[in-house]
C-alpha cells in the first residue's frame, strides 16, 4: 500500500509548499493536508467477485494469444478484486496452428477459471493467423486482417464458427476485432470504414447463426474517431452489433470526455437498432519504461493509481454499461510496430510483471469495486458547492469536479481536482456544502479516501437538507462524502 504520510511529506517538500494555497491561510491548509493522516474509523471492506451480484466494472485479460503473462498467477488476486467482467482475446493464431484443427484447451482454462471466481469473460475475437496471412512478419499476426484471399476469409469464418460452438453456454458477449481505425491493428492496408463494416457483417452473421442470443460489440475504436464512426454507421454498422466499444486514452481523463460521449450517443440514437456505448479498454502505465498508450510520460505507480480512480469515476458518472481497466497484469515483451519509443513491456497492470504482487492501483480499484457495484447509480440526489482553497474566486467549472451517486437510497458524493496527475499536486483544503434532494438522507457522514480506502468521521453543521463541512482535503483524485450505512468499513 502507499504510505500516505511519506508521499504527502515528499510532495510538499518537492513543491516548496508553504501553506498559502489560493489565498487560504496556513491553518486551513494544514487542516486539509493532515486530514488524510488522522486516525481512520476503518477501511472500505473488499468484496470477492462471488459476493457481488452485478457490476459494470471489469478488467483486461488481453494478450494471452501472445502468452504475455501467466493467468494462473492472477486468479487469487482477481477473485479478491471485485470486478465482474474480464475482456479475453481469443487468439486465432494460438487456437489454430494447423489449418482446420482447433485447440481451445488454453482458452478453456482461462474461461472456466474466470467463471469459477465470479468473473464473466467476454471475448474480443481476433487477431490474425499467419497460416492465412503468411506475409505477416510476426508469428502472432497481430492486426493482420484475413481479407487477402478467399481462403483467408473462409478460414476466419470457420474459426469464428468453431469458437461460438465451443463456448455456447459459457460466453455470450463477443467483440469483433480491436482498434480497426488505427495502425498497427488493421494491416496491411489502410483502415477504412468500408473494410471494417464488411468484416463486421461477415463475422456477425457467423456468430448469430451459431448463437441466437449472443450480444455483439463492434467499434473497438482507439480514441474517439467520430468521422470513422459516422461513416461506419452510414454503411450499416448498427444493424450488426448491439454495443459500440471505444478506448479513451487521454492524459487528463475529464478533458472533453463528457462531450465526446454525448456526441457519440447522439450519433447512435439516429440509427435503429441503437447500439449502447461501452468503455471497453483504457488504462495508463505505472513506469516510465513502458511501451503503449500514454507511455511518453513519466509514470509512477502512485500516478497510475490516482489516474485510475479518475478514469473509472468519469466512466461511471456517465452511466456507461461496461467499464474496463487495461490490464490485470503487466505484460512482458509487449512491442508493436508503429510505437517508435524503443521501449518493451506494457506496465499497465494492476499486478507487477516480476512477482505478480499488487500495485497501489490494485487496491484503488478494489475500493471502487466495493463502492460502485450495480447497487450504486449516478443520480441528482445532491449538489456540492465549494469555498476556500481552489474555490476562492474561481469561475471555471472544471477547477473542482464532482460526481454524485446514490447507493441504497444514500448519497455518495465524489469530488477532486481534474489536473494532470504528473504535477503531483499536494492536498489543499476546502469547505464543502452538500445540498440533498429527493428525500435522500445523510445522517452519518464519512469521508472515504478512495486511494487508501480509509474512512474518516466527518463533523459538520446540519441545516434541514444540507450539510456544511470545513477544512476538508481536496486532492487530484476522488474523495467521497457518503453515509456510513451505504457500505461496510472494516479494521482501522
N, C-alpha and C positions, 0 to 999 in steps of 0.2 A: 504494500500500500504506500501511497505518497505520504511523506512526513510533512504535514501542512506547516508546522512551525518552522521547519528548516526552509521550506520553499518560500514562505512569506518573508522570512528574515533575509534570505538571499535576494529576493526580488526587490525588496525595499532598498537594500544597500546598493544593488546594481543600478537602480534608477535615481539614486540620490534623493529619495523621498524624505520630505521634512515635515509632513503633516498638514501642509497647505494645499488642499485639493479643490480646485474650482471654487475658491472662496470660503471653504469650511475652515473652522478653527482646529487647532491640533487636538483638542479634547474630543471633538466629534469624530475626527478622522481616526483617532486611536480606538474609539469605540467600535467602529466598523471593522478595523483590522483585527482587533483582539477577539471579536465575537466568535470567529471560527476556531479559536484556540481554547475557548472556555470549555468547561466540563459539559458533555452532552448528556441527554437523558436516554440515549440509546442509538442504535443504528437501524437503518431500514433492513428488515429481515429478508434475506434472499429466499427465493422460491424455486423449487425444481420445476422443470418443464412439465412434468407429470402432475404438478399441483396447480397448474394454470389451465383453465378450461379453454380460453381463446385469447389471442393477442395478434396485433398487426406486426409485431416485431420479429425479425428474422436475422439470419447471419449467412454470409457467403461460405460455401463449401466447394468453391470452384477449383479448377486446375488439377484435379485428380486424374484427368485424362493424361496429364503430363507427369504424374507421380511427384508433385512438388511438396507434399507434406505427408505425414503418416496419420491417417484418420483415426486409427486405433488409440493413439496417444491423446486424442482430443475429446473423446466421448464423455469422460468423467467431468471435465470442466464444462463441457457443453450442456450436460444434463443439469448442472447447477446454475447455469446462466439465466435461464428463464425465458428464452426465445421459443417460439412455436413453429418456426419455418427455417428451412435451410435450402439455399439455391445450389443445386448439384449439376455440374456439367457432365453430360452422358458419355462423351469421349468416343466418337465413332472409330477413331484410329486405334483405340485400345480394345474396343469390343470386337472389331472385325480385322484380324491380322491376316486372315486367309479369305479370299473372296468367297462370299456366300456362307461363311461359317461365323457364328456369333458366340462369344464367350462373355456372359454377363456376371460371372462369379464375383469379380471385384466390385461391381456396382451393386450386386445383391447384398454384399456385406455392408456396404455403406447405407443403402436404403433401409435394410432391416435393423441395423444398429440405431439409426436415427429414429425410426418409428418406435423402437423399444424404449427410448428415453423421452418420449413425448414430443419429438420434433418431427414435423411433417416435411419430407423432401418435396421440392418442386423442381422439375427438370428444365435446364437450359440445354436444348438439343443442338448439338454441333460438336466439334468443328469439322474440318475436312478429313480426308483419308488419302494417304499417299498411294494406295493401291489404285485409286481412280484419278488422282491428280499427281502424276509422277514428277511434274515439273516443280512441285513444292520443295524448297530447299531443306525444310525441317522434317524430321520423321513424323512429327505430330500434325503437320499440315494445318497449323493454326491459321484460321482466317481464309483458307482456300476453299472457295465455294464450288460445289460439284456441278458446274454448268459448262464444262469444257467439252462434253461429249454426251451422246445418248446413254452410253454405258454408265457414266458418272451419275447422270440424273436418275437412272433406274437403280443404281447401287444405293443412292441416298434414300429413295422411296422404300427399297427393300429393308434397309436398316431401320428406318422410322417405323415401318410396319412391325418388324420383329420386336422393337423396343416397346411399342404400345401393347402388343400381345403379352409380352413377358411381364410387364408391370401393371397389368389390369388388376384393379382392386387394391393396389398399393400406392400408386401415384396417379393423381387426377389432373395436375396442373403442368402444362408443357409450354415453355417459352422457346420461340423459334429463332435460332442463330444468336449472335451477340454483336452489338455495335456495327450494324451493316452500313452506317453512314460514314465511317472513317476507315482509313488505313491505320494499322495493318490487318484489320479484321474482315475486310472484304477484298480478296485478291483472286486473280491478278489484275483484273480490270478496275476501272473507276467505279466507285459506289454510285448507284443510281436508284431512284425510287422505282423505276420500271423493273429493273432487275430484282430488286428486293421483293416487290409485291408479287411478281411471277413466282418467285421462290416460296413465298408465304402461301400462295394459293395451292401450289402443288403439295406442300408439306401439310397444310391444314386439312386438305381433302383426305390425305392418307391417315392422319390421326383420327379424324372424326369417323371415318369408315370403320375403324377398329374400336374406338371408344366414343360411343354416342354422347356420353355425359362429360367428356373431357372439357377442361377450361383452358383455352389457348391464349397465350400472350405474344404480342408482336411488338415491333418497335425496337426495344432493347437499345435505344439510341444513346450514343455518347453525347452528353450535354443536352442542349435544347435546340436542335436543328429545325426551326419552325418551318422553313420552306420545304425541307425534305419531308416533314410530316404532312404539310398541306398537299404536296404532290402525291404522296403515298395514299392519302385519304381519297383524293380525286380519282385515283386508279383502283379504288375498291378495297383498301386495307381493312376498313371497319367491318366488311362483310365476312372476313375470315378469322378475326380474333375477338376475344372478349375483354382483353386488357391491353393497354399500351404501357410498356415499361420504359424508363429513362434513367440515366446515370448522371446526376447533377454535381459533378466535381467542381467546386469553386472554393477559393481560399477563404472568403468570407461567406458562410452559408446563407446568410439572410439577404445578401445583395441581389435585388431584383428577382428573388426566388418566388415570392408570393405572386408577383405579377406574371412571371412565366407560367406558373401552374394555372393561374386563372385564364391566361390566353389559350393554353392548350385545352383546357376544359371547354372553353367556348368553341374552339375549333371542332372538338369531338362531338359536341352537342348538335352540330349541324348534320350529323350522319346517324342513320339508324341501320342496325342496332348501334348504340353508343358505347364504345369501349370505356372502361374505367382506368384511371391512371394509377400506376404502381411506381414507387421508387424502388427499382429492382437491384440497384448496386450503387454504393457510394462509400467512400472512406478516405483516409489520409494516412501517410506513413508515420512511423514513430522514430525514424532515424534520418540523418542527413545523407545516408549512403544508399537509400532505397532507390529503385527504379520505379517507373509508372507515374500515374497522375499525381500532380502537385509535388513531385519529388525534387523540383528545383529549389525548394525552400528548406530551411534548416530546422527540420522537425526534431522533437524530443518526445519521449513517452508521455510527459506531462501535457505537452501541447496537443498531442493526439487525443488524450482523454478529454480535454476541455473542448476541442473541436467536435468530437463525437457527441457530447452532450447537446451542443447547439444544433448539429446536423439532425439528430433524431427528434428533438423537441420541435424544430421547424417543420419536419415532415408530419409529426403528429397533430400539430395545431391546424394544419391544412386538411385534416381528415382523410389522409391517404390510407387506402385499404391495406396496402402492403408497404413495409419499410424494411430494407435490408442493409446491414452493415457488411462492407467488404474489408476484412475477411476474418474467419475464425482463427486462422494461424498464419504466421509468416510463411512465405514460400521460397525455398532455396532454389537458386539458379534461374529465377524468373528473368527473362530477357526477350525483348521483341525488336524486330527490325522496325525502324522508324522512331525509336527512342534514342536520340543521339547523345544522351548524357554520359554514356560509357559506364553505367552502373549495372549491378546484377543483384538479384534478390529483391523480392517485394515484401517490405516490412509493414504491411497494412494490418497485420493480425492482432487479435486480442490476446493471443498466446505467442510467446517468443519462439523463434526458429530453433535455437540451440537446445533448449531443455523443456520446451512446452510449458513453461511457467506463465502465470497470468501477468499481464501488464496492468498499469493503472486503468487503461481503457476497459479492460475486462470488468473490473469492479464498478466502474462508472456505468457501463451498460447493464450490469446486473442490477444496479439500483433502479435504473429506468424500467427494466423488465418487471420489477416488483411493483412499481408505482403506476405504470401505464399499460396494463393489460387491457382487455376489451371492456372491463368494468369502468375504465376511465375514458371519458369522452370530451372533446373540445366543447366549450359552451360559452354563453354570455352571462354566466351566473354572477360575475363580479367584474369590477373595473379597478384598476390600480392607478394611483396618481402619486407623483414623487416631488419632493422638495429637498433642498440642501444638496451637497455634493455635486455630482454631474448635472443634477436637475436645476441647479441655481441659474436662473436666467436663460435656460435653454429653450429654444423654439423648435429645433429639429426633432422630428418624431422618432428618429432611429437612434438617438443617443442612449436611451434606455428602452429595451424591447421587453415585451411581455407576452405570455400565452396563458389563457385561462381554461381550466378543465374542471369537470365535476366527476367525483367518484363516490358512489354510494350516497348520492344527494349531498355530498360535502365538497367544498371547493379545494382545488389545487391551483395556486397562482404562482406561475414562474416568471422571473424577471432576470435580466442580465444586460451587460454592455456588449453590443454587437461590433466589437473592434477586432482587429487582427490579433489572433492568439499569439503570434510571434512577437508582439510587443511585450508580452508577459506583464500586463498591467496589474499592479498591486490592487488589492481590495480598497475601495473607497467606502464612505459612509453615506447613508441616505435615509430620509424619513419617508415612510410609506403609508398611504391611506388606502384601505380596501373598502369599497362600497359594494355590498352584497345585494343581489336581485333575485327575483322569482322564488322567494321563500327559502333560499339557501342559508344554512346556519354555519357559523364559525364560533363554536363555544370553547374549544381547547386549542388555541393557535400554537403551532410549532413552525420552526424554520428548518427545512431539510437542505443540507449541503449535498447536492447530487454527485459531487466528485468523491467525497469520502463516505457518503451515506449517513453521516451523523445528523441527529436531530437535536434541536435546541428549543427549550421552552421560551415562548415569547410573552413578554409583559407589555400590554398596550392599553390604550384608552378606548373603551367601547361606548358608542353612542348610537342607539337604535340599530340600524342596519349597516353600521360602519365601524371599522377599527383603525386606530392610528398607532403606528409603531415608530419609535425614534431610534436613530443610530444603528440601523441595520446595515449589514455589509452589502456592497454592490461589487460584483465580480464579472469577469469576462466569460463566465459560463453560468447556466441557470441555477439559481437558488429558488426554492419552492416554499411558499407560505401555505400551510394546509391545516386542516383539523386533525388532531392526533388520532381520531377514531377512523380516519379514512384508510389507514394501513396499519401494519404491525411493526413496532420497534422492538429490537431485542438487544441485550447486552448494554454496553456503555463505551 
